[in-house]
Amino acid sequence: METLDQLRKRAGLQVKELTELADVSETSYRKMVRGEAVGEVLVYRVLRVLSERLKRELTPDNVSGLNLL
């Protein structure tokens, strides 16, 4: 199972690009990467962008280290 940061890199996105496309702050994204609890809506925004880029459906269950509030 890959981490959020591994998926971001595989998608060819910089942190700033991903957070802008997902309409999520870089602070929130960094919390996700560190495994800190964040709101479900924020996680799904990031996963939507990554899913589109990687052409596969991503859910919190198949990303290592995510912690939803």
C-alpha positions in Angstrom: 0.0 0.0 0.0 1.4 3.4 -1.0 1.5 6.6 1.1 -0.1 9.8 0.0 3.2 11.4 -0.8 4.3 8.3 -2.9 1.0 8.6 -4.9 1.6 12.4 -5.4 5.0 11.8 -6.8 3.8 8.9 -9.0 1.2 11.4 -10.4 3.9 13.8 -11.2 2.6 16.6 -9.0 4.4 19.0 -6.7 2.7 19.6 -3.3 1.7 23.1 -4.3 0.1 21.8 -7.6 -1.8 19.1 -5.8 -3.1 21.3 -3.0 -4.2 24.0 -5.5 -6.0 21.4 -7.7 -7.7 19.9 -4.7 -8.5 23.2 -3.0 -6.8 22.1 0.2 -4.2 24.1 2.1 -0.6 22.9 2.1 -0.8 22.7 5.9 -3.7 20.3 5.7 -1.9 18.2 3.1 1.2 18.0 5.3 -1.0 16.9 8.2 -2.4 14.1 6.0 1.2 13.0 5.1 2.2 12.9 8.8 -0.8 10.8 9.6 -2.5 13.5 11.7 -6.3 13.4 11.7 -7.9 15.7 9.1 -11.5 16.1 7.8 -12.9 13.5 5.5 -13.8 16.1 2.9 -10.2 17.3 2.6 -8.9 13.8 2.1 -11.5 13.1 -0.6 -10.5 16.2 -2.5 -6.9 15.2 -2.6 -7.8 11.6 -3.5 -10.1 12.8 -6.3 -7.2 14.7 -8.0 -4.8 11.8 -7.6 -7.4 9.3 -8.9 -7.9 11.4 -12.0 -4.1 11.7 -12.6 -3.3 8.1 -11.9 -6.5 6.8 -13.7 -7.5 4.5 -10.8 -9.9 4.9 -8.0 -8.3 5.7 -4.7 -10.0 5.5 -1.3 -8.7 6.2 2.2 -8.7 2.4 2.7 -6.0 1.9 0.0 -3.7 4.7 1.1 -1.2 4.0 3.9 -1.2 6.3 6.9 -4.3 8.4 6.4 -6.2 9.3 9.5 -9.8 10.7 9.1 -11.6 12.8 11.7 
